[in-house]
Amino acid sequence: MALVAGVVFGLTIHHPFAAAASRISRFLLQVAVVGLGFSMDLGQVLHAGRSGFLYTLLGIMFALSAGTALSKLFHVQRTTGFLISAGTAICGGSAIAAVGPAVEASDEQMSVSMGTVFLLNAVGLMVFPPLGHFLQLTETQFGLWAALAIHDTSSVVAAGAHYGPLALTVATTVKLARALWIVPITFAAPRWFKPQSVIKQNDQPKTGTEIPPMKHRTPWPWFILFFLIAAVMRTYLPSSYHFYDGASCIAHTSLTVTLLLIGSGITRKGIKKVGVKPLVMGMLLWILVACVSLVLIRMEWIHI
């Protein structure tokens, strides 16, 4: 309901505090993830994260490769296609924000990629829980599917919470393990995906005065560390259940507000700016990743 209300607001009314809402939503998301750690057992967290490591790695490689092929098929600008693929493969807007500077993406390319992933992420939040019930997925199956196929952490957590407590645990832990891949992917991106300036520089004759490529700092998702600390406290300091329940309640409230703010960021101008080709490319990549992961989960080739 919060997400739908935000979308209605964003499509009908000019948002006077769009930039502030975006910053607040990112902060509240991190608060929500940390708070949810107080409701999880460390054993479940480590088991789900360890089991999902290989699936996450293979899923990222598959999404990046398929995204590269689809971007060429639909003639999507090279950098934009790579950013959409990275957002689909790892964790939506966070991955795009981290990888963008590494591949020297322009503001327009970042905006188009963010908009594409953002729209599909909102759709995924609303579509996945009903689909899971229709397909009669268990909570463990749905949590794993949501973690592997939905873009942003906020929507993964929300979808898991809507489906059930076990789905929430599996979805959150596997998704956070997936989000950790931001760091190695960001470091590898300039080598695997050469920025245009590097390509042009390599084509020029060496003069001895070449400017070295700019270095950038890779953002580290510190909230994941605090999430694990919260799970440790819940597991080994069980005497403070009232505090843990309060923190969990604050986390769910923060998540609801986050979804409202996320929905309010969807505007008609943003939809028009995304354009047709990147949106179609991102949608097909997302459907492909979701379908492949669902089939493998149903066949029990992927399990927790």
Backbone torsions as a table, in degrees:
resi	resn	phi	psi	omega
1	MET	NA	-39.0	179.2
2	ALA	-64.3	-43.0	-179.8
3	LEU	-64.1	-45.8	-179.9
4	VAL	-62.3	-42.6	178.5
5	ALA	-61.3	-40.2	178.1
6	GLY	-65.2	-41.3	179.1
7	VAL	-63.2	-44.0	178.2
8	VAL	-59.9	-43.1	178.2
9	PHE	-61.7	-47.8	-176.9
10	GLY	-63.9	-32.9	-177.4
11	LEU	-85.1	-16.6	-174.2
12	THR	-114.7	-24.0	-174.8
13	ILE	-128.7	141.2	176.5
14	HIS	-69.4	125.6	-177.6
15	HIS	-78.9	113.0	-177.1
16	PRO	-77.0	-16.1	-177.1
17	PHE	-130.0	46.7	-174.7
18	ALA	-61.1	-45.9	-178.3
19	ALA	-64.4	-43.5	179.5
20	ALA	-64.9	-39.9	179.4
21	ALA	-62.8	-37.9	179.1
22	SER	-64.9	-43.3	179.1
23	ARG	-65.7	-43.5	-178.5
24	ILE	-64.9	-39.4	-178.3
25	SER	-64.1	-38.2	178.0
26	ARG	-64.7	-41.4	179.6
27	PHE	-67.0	-44.7	-179.3
28	LEU	-65.3	-33.7	176.5
29	LEU	-60.4	-45.6	-179.9
30	GLN	-65.4	-39.2	175.9
31	VAL	-60.6	-42.9	-178.4
32	ALA	-63.9	-43.8	-178.9
33	VAL	-64.2	-43.9	178.1
34	VAL	-62.8	-44.9	-179.7
35	GLY	-61.9	-36.7	178.3
36	LEU	-66.8	-22.0	176.2
37	GLY	-62.3	-26.9	179.6
38	PHE	-73.4	-8.0	179.0
39	SER	-108.3	10.2	-174.6
40	MET	-121.1	145.0	177.0
41	ASP	-84.2	134.4	-176.3
42	LEU	-60.3	-36.1	179.1
43	GLY	-59.9	-42.3	177.9
44	GLN	-66.8	-39.2	-179.6
45	VAL	-61.4	-49.6	-177.5
46	LEU	-67.5	-38.5	-179.4
47	HIS	-64.7	-46.1	-179.5
48	ALA	-66.5	-41.1	179.9
49	GLY	-65.7	-40.6	179.5
50	ARG	-67.8	-41.9	-179.4
51	SER	-68.8	-32.2	-176.5
52	GLY	-86.3	-3.3	-175.9
53	PHE	-61.7	-51.4	-177.9
54	LEU	-65.6	-42.2	179.4
55	TYR	-60.5	-40.3	-179.1
56	THR	-65.1	-44.8	-179.9
57	LEU	-61.4	-48.6	179.5
58	LEU	-64.6	-38.0	179.3
59	GLY	-64.7	-39.4	179.0
60	ILE	-65.7	-44.6	179.3
61	MET	-62.4	-41.3	-179.9
62	PHE	-65.3	-45.4	-177.6
63	ALA	-64.8	-42.5	179.5
64	LEU	-65.0	-41.4	-179.6
65	SER	-68.3	-46.6	179.6
66	ALA	-64.9	-38.2	178.5
67	GLY	-63.7	-39.4	177.2
68	THR	-61.8	-43.0	179.6
69	ALA	-66.1	-42.6	-178.7
70	LEU	-68.4	-37.2	179.0
71	SER	-64.4	-35.2	175.9
72	LYS	-71.1	-39.1	-179.3
73	LEU	-63.2	-40.3	-177.4
74	PHE	-97.9	8.5	177.7
75	HIS	54.9	41.5	174.0
76	VAL	-80.5	139.7	-179.6
77	GLN	-50.2	137.1	-168.7
78	ARG	-54.1	-50.0	-177.8
79	THR	-67.9	-41.1	179.0
80	THR	-61.0	-44.0	179.1
81	GLY	-62.3	-38.7	179.3
82	PHE	-66.9	-40.7	-180.0
83	LEU	-65.7	-41.1	177.6
84	ILE	-63.2	-41.0	179.0
85	SER	-63.9	-42.7	179.4
86	ALA	-65.4	-39.9	178.3
87	GLY	-64.8	-38.4	177.6
88	THR	-70.9	-37.5	-175.4
89	ALA	-73.7	-34.7	-171.3
90	ILE	-111.9	-83.9	-176.3
91	CYS	-154.7	54.3	169.2
92	GLY	60.8	-131.3	-174.6
93	GLY	-61.2	-32.7	179.4
94	SER	-63.3	-41.9	179.4
95	ALA	-67.5	-40.5	179.3
96	ILE	-63.8	-42.1	179.6
97	ALA	-63.8	-33.7	-179.5
98	ALA	-80.6	-41.4	-174.3
99	VAL	-80.7	-29.9	-176.0
100	GLY	-50.6	-54.1	179.1
101	PRO	-61.5	-29.5	-178.4
102	ALA	-67.5	-29.9	-179.7
103	VAL	-107.5	15.6	176.1
104	GLU	56.3	44.5	179.0
105	ALA	-72.6	142.8	177.2
106	SER	-79.2	168.2	178.8
107	ASP	-60.8	-38.2	-179.8
108	GLU	-66.6	-42.9	178.4
109	GLN	-63.6	-40.6	177.2
110	MET	-63.4	-43.3	-177.3
111	SER	-65.2	-44.9	179.5
112	VAL	-63.4	-43.8	-179.9
113	SER	-64.6	-45.5	178.6
114	MET	-60.3	-45.4	-178.5
115	GLY	-61.6	-41.8	179.7
116	THR	-62.7	-51.3	-179.2
117	VAL	-64.7	-37.9	-178.3
118	PHE	-62.4	-46.0	-179.7
119	LEU	-64.5	-45.4	-179.2
120	LEU	-67.0	-33.4	178.3
121	ASN	-64.0	-42.3	178.3
122	ALA	-64.0	-39.6	177.8
123	VAL	-64.3	-42.3	-179.3
124	GLY	-60.5	-39.5	179.8
125	LEU	-61.0	-39.2	-177.4
126	MET	-81.4	-28.2	-172.7
127	VAL	-90.7	-37.1	-171.1
128	PHE	-62.8	-49.1	-178.8
129	PRO	-58.3	-46.6	176.4
130	PRO	-61.9	-37.7	177.8
131	LEU	-64.0	-40.4	179.0
132	GLY	-60.9	-42.4	177.6
133	HIS	-67.8	-39.3	179.6
134	PHE	-63.4	-38.5	-179.5
135	LEU	-85.0	-1.4	177.9
136	GLN	57.4	44.7	176.4
137	LEU	-76.8	142.9	172.5
138	THR	-70.5	167.8	-179.8
139	GLU	-62.9	-38.9	178.7
140	THR	-65.2	-44.0	179.1
141	GLN	-62.7	-44.4	-178.3
142	PHE	-66.6	-42.0	179.3
143	GLY	-59.9	-41.9	178.3
144	LEU	-67.1	-41.9	179.6
145	TRP	-63.3	-45.0	179.4
146	ALA	-61.8	-42.5	-178.6
147	ALA	-65.1	-32.4	-177.3
148	LEU	-88.9	-19.6	-170.1
149	ALA	-120.0	-18.6	179.1
150	ILE	-93.6	143.9	-170.9
151	HIS	-68.6	-73.5	-170.1
152	ASP	-86.0	152.1	-179.9
153	THR	-59.6	-38.7	-177.8
154	SER	-58.6	-45.9	-178.8
155	SER	-71.2	-34.0	176.6
156	VAL	-63.2	-46.9	180.0
157	VAL	-63.2	-44.2	-178.7
158	ALA	-64.8	-43.0	179.8
159	ALA	-64.7	-41.3	178.4
160	GLY	-64.6	-41.9	179.0
161	ALA	-63.9	-35.8	179.3
162	HIS	-69.1	-31.8	-174.7
163	TYR	-82.5	-33.4	179.9
164	GLY	157.1	162.6	-176.7
165	PRO	-63.1	-39.0	178.4
166	LEU	-69.5	-39.5	176.0
167	ALA	-60.8	-38.8	178.3
168	LEU	-62.6	-45.1	-179.3
169	THR	-61.5	-50.6	-178.2
170	VAL	-64.6	-46.4	-177.4
171	ALA	-61.4	-44.6	-176.4
172	THR	-67.7	-46.9	-176.1
173	THR	-68.0	-43.3	179.2
174	VAL	-67.5	-38.0	178.5
175	LYS	-65.2	-40.8	178.6
176	LEU	-66.8	-36.4	174.4
177	ALA	-63.2	-37.3	177.4
178	ARG	-67.5	-37.6	-178.9
179	ALA	-66.3	-27.9	179.4
180	LEU	-61.8	-21.6	-179.9
181	TRP	-71.5	-4.5	174.2
182	ILE	-55.3	-43.0	-174.0
183	VAL	-65.1	-57.3	-179.2
184	PRO	-65.5	-34.6	179.9
185	ILE	-66.6	-38.6	179.4
186	THR	-65.9	-39.5	177.8
187	PHE	-68.5	-34.7	-176.5
188	ALA	-83.8	-21.2	-173.5
189	ALA	-55.5	-46.9	-178.9
190	PRO	-62.7	-23.0	-179.3
191	ARG	-89.2	-40.3	179.9
192	TRP	-77.8	-36.6	179.7
193	PHE	-121.0	95.2	-176.1
194	LYS	-70.4	125.8	174.1
195	PRO	-60.2	154.8	-177.3
196	GLN	-59.4	-35.4	-178.7
197	SER	-65.1	-34.5	178.4
198	VAL	-69.4	-40.9	178.4
199	ILE	-61.2	-45.3	-179.9
200	LYS	-64.8	-39.4	-179.4
201	GLN	-65.4	-37.7	179.0
202	ASN	-67.8	-26.1	179.6
203	ASP	-78.9	-15.7	-177.8
204	GLN	-87.3	149.6	175.8
205	PRO	-64.9	144.0	-178.6
206	LYS	-71.8	128.3	-179.3
207	THR	-116.1	-9.0	-177.5
208	GLY	86.6	-1.0	-178.6
209	THR	-118.9	21.7	-178.0
210	GLU	-65.8	143.6	179.0
211	ILE	-87.9	126.5	-179.7
212	PRO	-65.6	150.3	-179.8
213	PRO	-63.1	147.4	-179.8
214	MET	-68.4	141.0	174.9
215	LYS	-95.3	147.5	178.7
216	HIS	-132.9	155.1	179.7
217	ARG	-88.3	132.5	178.0
218	THR	-86.5	120.2	-179.7
219	PRO	-67.1	133.1	179.3
220	TRP	-100.6	127.1	-179.2
221	PRO	-74.2	81.3	-175.6
222	TRP	-61.6	-27.9	-177.3
223	PHE	-61.9	-23.6	177.7
224	ILE	-67.2	-38.7	176.5
225	LEU	-62.0	-44.6	179.9
226	PHE	-67.1	-31.8	174.9
227	PHE	-61.2	-44.2	179.1
228	LEU	-66.6	-38.6	177.5
229	ILE	-62.3	-41.2	178.6
230	ALA	-62.7	-40.5	178.4
231	ALA	-66.1	-36.7	176.8
232	VAL	-63.2	-44.5	179.3
233	MET	-61.7	-43.3	-180.0
234	ARG	-62.1	-36.3	-174.8
235	THR	-79.1	-42.9	-171.0
236	TYR	-106.6	-6.2	175.1
237	LEU	-126.5	67.8	-171.5
238	PRO	-76.1	-0.6	-174.5
239	SER	-77.7	-12.2	-175.0
240	SER	-107.2	47.5	-175.8
241	TYR	-62.4	-33.3	-179.9
242	HIS	-63.6	-39.9	177.0
243	PHE	-65.1	-43.1	-178.9
244	TYR	-63.9	-41.8	179.0
245	ASP	-64.4	-38.8	178.1
246	GLY	-65.3	-42.4	178.5
247	ALA	-63.8	-39.8	178.1
248	SER	-64.3	-39.4	177.9
249	CYS	-63.8	-43.8	177.2
250	ILE	-61.5	-38.3	180.0
251	ALA	-63.0	-45.0	179.6
252	HIS	-65.8	-36.9	177.3
253	THR	-66.2	-43.6	178.1
254	SER	-60.9	-38.6	179.8
255	LEU	-65.1	-40.7	178.9
256	THR	-62.8	-44.8	178.6
257	VAL	-64.4	-39.3	178.4
258	THR	-58.2	-45.0	-179.4
259	LEU	-65.3	-36.0	175.5
260	LEU	-61.7	-45.8	-179.2
261	LEU	-67.5	-38.5	177.8
262	ILE	-61.7	-45.5	179.0
263	GLY	-62.3	-36.4	-178.8
264	SER	-68.5	-16.3	179.2
265	GLY	-83.0	-6.7	176.8
266	ILE	-84.4	112.9	-177.8
267	THR	-123.4	162.0	177.4
268	ARG	-62.7	-39.7	178.9
269	LYS	-62.0	-41.2	179.1
270	GLY	-65.1	-40.0	179.0
271	ILE	-63.8	-42.0	179.1
272	LYS	-65.9	-36.9	-176.7
273	LYS	-69.3	-30.8	179.8
274	VAL	-60.7	-41.2	-179.2
275	GLY	81.7	174.8	-173.2
276	VAL	-85.0	-49.0	-172.8
277	LYS	-61.9	-51.1	178.5
278	PRO	-60.9	-36.8	-179.4
279	LEU	-66.2	-43.2	178.8
280	VAL	-65.4	-43.3	179.1
281	MET	-61.4	-46.7	179.5
282	GLY	-65.0	-37.0	-179.8
283	MET	-67.2	-45.7	179.7
284	LEU	-64.4	-39.1	178.2
285	LEU	-64.2	-43.4	180.0
286	TRP	-63.3	-45.1	179.2
287	ILE	-63.0	-40.7	179.5
288	LEU	-62.7	-47.3	179.4
289	VAL	-62.4	-43.7	-178.7
290	ALA	-64.4	-43.4	-177.7
291	CYS	-68.3	-44.8	-179.5
292	VAL	-63.2	-46.1	-179.6
293	SER	-64.9	-37.1	179.1
294	LEU	-64.8	-44.5	179.5
295	VAL	-61.8	-43.2	-179.3
296	LEU	-66.6	-35.4	177.9
297	ILE	-69.5	-42.7	179.3
298	ARG	-65.3	-32.1	177.4
299	MET	-82.0	-3.2	179.3
300	GLU	65.6	24.1	171.2
301	TRP	-78.6	-24.6	173.5
302	ILE	-117.7	123.7	-179.1
303	HIS	-156.2	162.8	177.8
304	ILE	-111.5	NA	NA
